C-alpha cells in the first residue's frame, strides 16, 4: 500500500487495497471528485424518484432495471426531439453491449404498459413498429432533467455552451 502522504495514481499496483486513511490521496482532481459526488447524488435522487413515481401513481406499471430504462428513455426521447423516431431493432442495436434483444423488448413492454411509449406501425413499412413517446414520458423527463440540472449546479457545473464550444 502507498503512504497516505503521496498521491495514489494508476501507475501504482492496481490490486493494492486502499485503506480509508488514504481517501484524500487518490489521484482525482477536484472536477473529477465533483463529478463522482454528482453521480452519487444522482443515484440517491434516482432511487427516491422511482419510489415517488410509483407511489404517486404516475407510472401505470413500474419497469425492471431503472438504469437500463433510463438509457432507453434517454435515447428515444433525445432522438425524437431531434426529429428521429426509433424502432425496437434500432434501440436494441444501440444497447447490444449492455442487454439482449429480449431484455430490451421487455423494457419496451414495461414502458408501453406504464404509458410512456406507444408502438405505432410505420406508415412506410407496416411490418416495422415505431416507438413513439407520450406526453407522460416528457413530463417524467422534465422532472428528471430539472433534478439533474440542480444536482450538477450543486457540484459546481454551469451551463455555458459558448465556453464549451470555444474549448473544443
Secondary structure as GFF3:
##gff-version 3
##sequence-region A 1 168
A	DSSP	three_ten_helix	20	22	.	.	.	ID=ss1
A	DSSP	alpha_helix	30	55	.	.	.	ID=ss2
A	DSSP	alpha_helix	66	81	.	.	.	ID=ss3
A	DSSP	beta_strand	86	87	.	.	.	ID=ss4
A	DSSP	alpha_helix	88	94	.	.	.	ID=ss5
A	DSSP	alpha_helix	101	114	.	.	.	ID=ss6
A	DSSP	beta_strand	117	122	.	.	.	ID=ss7
A	DSSP	beta_strand	125	133	.	.	.	ID=ss8
A	DSSP	alpha_helix	135	154	.	.	.	ID=ss9
A	DSSP	alpha_helix	161	167	.	.	.	ID=ss10
###
